[in-house]
Amino acid sequence: MEDSKIGFDPLGGRITEAFGVLRAHWGWFVAIGILLVVLGVAAIAYALTATLVSVIVIGTFMLIGAVGLIIQAWRVKKWSGFIVWTLSGLLYGAAGLIAILNPLAGALALTLLLGAALIAAGLFRLWVWFQNRSQPGSPWVALSGLLTLAVGILIAIGWPANSLMILGLLLGIDLLFQGWSLLFTGLALRKAP
């Protein structure tokens, strides 16, 4: 009888057990959700600061990645790609250093790259829609492609003036959505039977 309340569990109780663990920690979901919402609001309110901090963090990761690439290149010196790996690491490191030492230039480059990537992604989604337009749900693919393309074009049109705000603004919006998602997940877990 109790199984009918929980539902069929082909994994022999593992799903129910995992859900119980999640439910027991619903408060963490709520707390982290609230933290992310607060950080998202702060990132939107201080978009310039959030942009610059984001660029510095990305530059730091690029620099760490560059060190890894160079170490790997020198570990396999006898391979034919040694020079390519070394140059790749040096270029990656140079880009990371530029982003760290001059976050304004980094913001300009990353915003332009973001706009170009969104335009390319939007065009690709529209191509996928065009190839599959007879499939059910294909209008959603078209809408997604159009919206992505429009955002990319708006970023590209506003470049370079929007470079100091757009990355921080997008970070803030993402943090807000993630925060609300975790907050409502936690509240749903608390109310779950």
C-alpha positions in Angstrom: 0.0 0.0 0.0 2.8 2.4 0.9 4.4 1.9 -2.5 1.3 3.2 -4.2 1.7 6.5 -2.4 5.4 6.8 -3.5 5.0 5.4 -7.0 6.7 2.7 -8.8 10.5 2.7 -8.2 12.3 0.3 -10.5 15.6 1.0 -8.7 14.4 -0.7 -5.6 14.0 2.3 -3.3 17.0 4.3 -4.4 15.0 7.1 -5.9 12.8 7.3 -2.8 15.9 7.3 -0.6 17.6 10.0 -2.7 14.5 12.1 -2.6 14.4 11.7 1.2 18.0 13.0 1.4 17.1 16.0 -0.7 14.0 16.7 1.3 16.0 16.5 4.5 18.2 19.3 3.2 15.5 21.6 1.8 16.8 24.4 4.0 20.2 24.5 2.2 18.3 24.9 -1.1 16.4 27.9 0.3 19.5 29.4 1.9 21.7 29.1 -1.2 18.8 30.4 -3.3 18.4 33.5 -1.2 22.2 34.1 -1.3 22.2 33.8 -5.1 19.2 36.2 -5.4 21.0 38.7 -3.2 24.2 38.4 -5.3 22.1 38.7 -8.5 20.5 41.9 -7.3 23.9 43.2 -6.3 25.4 42.3 -9.6 22.6 44.1 -11.5 22.9 47.2 -9.2 26.7 47.3 -9.6 26.9 45.9 -13.1 30.2 47.7 -13.8 31.9 46.2 -10.8 30.4 42.8 -11.6 31.7 43.0 -15.2 35.2 43.9 -14.1 35.3 41.2 -11.4 34.0 38.7 -13.9 36.7 39.6 -16.4 39.4 39.3 -13.7 38.1 35.9 -12.7 38.0 34.7 -16.3 41.5 36.1 -16.9 42.8 34.2 -13.8 41.3 30.9 -15.1 42.8 31.6 -18.5 46.2 32.1 -16.9 45.9 28.9 -14.9 44.9 27.0 -18.0 47.8 28.5 -19.9 50.2 27.2 -17.2 48.6 23.8 -17.6 49.0 23.8 -21.4 52.6 24.8 -21.2 53.4 22.2 -18.6 51.7 19.6 -20.8 53.5 20.7 -23.9 56.9 20.4 -22.2 56.0 17.0 -20.7 55.4 15.6 -24.2 58.2 17.4 -26.0 58.7 14.6 -28.5 55.2 14.8 -29.9 54.7 16.7 -33.1 52.3 19.2 -31.6 54.8 20.5 -29.0 55.2 23.9 -30.7 51.5 24.3 -31.2 50.7 23.4 -27.6 53.4 25.8 -26.3 52.3 28.7 -28.5 48.7 28.0 -27.6 49.6 28.1 -23.9 51.6 31.3 -24.4 48.7 33.0 -26.3 46.2 31.9 -23.7 48.5 33.2 -20.9 48.9 36.5 -22.7 45.1 36.9 -23.1 44.7 36.0 -19.4 47.3 38.6 -18.3 45.7 41.3 -20.5 42.3 40.5 -18.9 43.8 40.7 -15.4 45.9 43.7 -15.9 43.5 45.6 -18.0 39.9 44.4 -17.3 38.4 47.2 -19.4 40.1 45.8 -22.5 39.1 42.3 -21.4 35.5 43.4 -21.0 35.6 44.9 -24.6 36.9 41.6 -26.0 34.6 39.3 -24.1 31.5 41.4 -24.9 32.3 41.3 -28.6 32.9 37.6 -28.4 29.7 37.1 -26.5 27.7 39.0 -29.1 29.3 37.0 -32.0 28.7 33.7 -30.2 25.0 34.6 -29.6 24.6 35.6 -33.3 26.2 32.3 -34.4 24.1 30.3 -31.9 20.9 32.1 -33.1 21.7 31.5 -36.7 22.4 27.8 -36.0 19.1 27.3 -34.1 17.3 28.9 -37.0 19.0 26.6 -39.4 18.1 23.6 -37.2 14.5 24.8 -37.2 14.5 25.3 -41.0 15.7 21.7 -41.5 13.1 20.3 -39.0 10.2 22.8 -39.4 7.7 20.0 -39.9 8.5 18.4 -36.5 6.2 19.1 -33.5 7.5 21.8 -31.3 9.7 23.3 -34.0 8.2 26.8 -33.6 9.9 26.9 -30.1 13.2 26.2 -31.8 12.6 29.1 -34.2 11.6 31.4 -31.3 14.7 30.4 -29.4 16.9 31.1 -32.4 15.2 34.5 -33.1 15.6 35.6 -29.5 19.2 34.5 -29.3 20.0 36.2 -32.6 18.3 39.4 -31.5 20.2 39.5 -28.2 23.5 38.9 -30.1 22.7 41.7 -32.6 21.7 44.1 -29.8 25.0 43.4 -28.0 27.0 43.8 -31.2 25.1 47.1 -32.1 25.8 48.5 -28.6 29.5 47.5 -28.6 31.8 49.0 -27.3 29.6 51.3 -25.2 27.8 48.4 -23.6 31.0 46.4 -22.8 31.2 47.8 -19.3 27.8 46.8 -18.2 26.5 43.8 -20.3 28.6 41.0 -18.7 27.7 42.1 -15.1 24.1 42.5 -16.1 23.9 39.0 -17.6 25.7 37.6 -14.6 23.2 39.3 -12.3 20.2 38.0 -14.3 21.7 34.4 -14.3 22.3 34.6 -10.5 18.7 35.8 -10.0 17.2 32.9 -12.1 19.5 30.3 -10.4 18.6 31.7 -7.0 14.8 31.7 -7.6 15.1 28.2 -9.0 16.9 26.9 -5.9 14.6 28.8 -3.5 11.4 27.4 -5.0 13.0 23.9 -5.3 13.8 24.0 -1.5 10.3 25.2 -0.7 8.7 22.5 -2.8 10.9 19.9 -1.2 9.8 21.1 2.3 6.1 20.7 1.3 6.6 17.3 -0.4 5.1 14.3 1.3 
